[in-house]
Amino acid sequence: MAAQRQVSAIHAGLNRQSCWPAPLHYTNRRYNSDGSVQPEPGDCGGTRVRDVTHISTYPDHTPATGITTLAYIRNMGVLIRHLERQPPPGR
């Protein structure tokens, strides 16, 4: 019965667009131009570069809501395993 409750919860979690909204904990800046040839001041040795043209991902402390591959794969895995345990139609 726990599996059925999990399937029901996943189904109930779908929004009007039939997707599972999730917080996007990492984000990146959109490309807006080539970077400057002048180096940015400060430490550039880490993963959190301060250059406004740098587009690597970084943690977002106020995450937007969107669609994540993690949520999609996790939820679809549960649903597929549930279907695999069902008897074939007509039997």
N, C-alpha and C positions, 0 to 999 in steps of 0.2 A: 504493500500500500504506500510505502514511502516513495517509491518510484513514480506512482501515479500522482501523488501530491506534487512532486518535483516537476513532472510534465505539465500539470495544471498551472503551477506557478510560472513556468516558462511561457506558456501560452498566454497567461494573464499579463505578463510583462511586455507583450508586444504593444506598440503604440499605434496610432491611426495610420501610419505609413507602413505598418507591418514590419517594424524593426525593433530591436532591443536597445533603447537609449542607454548610454553609459558615460560616466565622467571621463574626459580625455585628460589624463594626468600629465601627459607630455605634449608639448606643442613645438612649433618652430615659427620663425618669422617668414613671411612670404618674400619671395625674391622681388627686389625692387630695383636693383642696379648692380653692376659689378662693384666689387670692393675698391677702396682707395689703395693707391700704391704706398701710402704712408701708413706705418704700423699704428695700431691703436695703443694708447697708453695703458699701462697696467699689465697684469700677468696674463699672458696668452698661452701658458703651458697646460692649462686644464681644459676641461670639456665645455666650460661655460664662458665662451668668448663674448666680450662686450660689444664687438663690432656690430653696428646696426644692419649691416648687409650680410652678416653671417647667418646661415639658415639651418644649422645643426639643431637637433631637438634639445629641449631643456625642460625641467620640471615646471609645471604651471600650478601655482598655489591657489588659483581661483579657476579650476578647470571648467571649460565649456562642456556641454553635453553633445554627444555625437554617437557614431557607430564605430565600434572597435572590432577588429578581427578576433581578439580574445573572447569577447562576449559571444560573438557569432559562432565561433568554432566550439566553445564550451556548450552553448545551448543546443546547437545542432547535433553534437555528439550525444547528448542526453536523449534527444528526440529520436535519433537513428537507433540507438541501443534499445529504446523502448519499442520501436517498431519491429526490430529484429526478434524480439521476444514474443511477438504476437503470432498466432497461427495464421497460415496463409488464408486469403479470402476463399470462401466456399467450402471450408472444412470444418 
